[in-house]
C-alpha cells in the first residue's frame, strides 16, 4: 500500500488523493488489478473494457482523467452498471 501511494504521488497525485485512490485501487476486481500492476511496473496502459467503456475512451472523453481513475471507473461500471452509466452519460467531475 505504501509503495502504491508513493508511486501515485510520483506520478502527480496529491498525497491525500493518492492515499484514498490507493485504498480504492486495492478493492478492484482481479482483471483490473492486473492492468494496474502493468501500469505500475511498465508504465504502459493496457486498454481494458467494461460495459461498453474503455480506459482509453474514458481518458479521452474526460480530459485530465488518469489511468488509475479510468480503472476505478471501470470497476464502478462492473459493480453498479446502471448507476455508473447514468452518471457517466451526464459527465464525471
C-alpha positions, 0 to 999 in steps of 0.5 A, a space after each residue: 500500500 505504501 509503495 502504491 501511494 508513493 508511486 501515485 504521488 510520483 506520478 502527480 497525485 496529491 498525497 491525500 488523493 493518492 492515499 484514498 485512490 490507493 485504498 480504492 485501487 486495492 478493492 478492484 476486481 482481479 482483471 483490473 488489478 492486473 492492468 494496474 500492476 502493468 501500469 505500475 511496473 511498465 508504465 504502459 496502459 493496457 486498454 481494458 473494457 467494461 460495459 461498453 467503456 474503455 480506459 482509453 475512451 474514458 481518458 479521452 472523453 474526460 480530459 485530465 482523467 488518469 489511468 488509475 481513475 479510468 480503472 476505478 471507473 471501470 470497476 464502478 461500471 462492473 459493480 453498479 452498471 446502471 448507476 455508473 452509466 447514468 452518471 457517466 452519460 451526464 459527465 464525471 467531475 
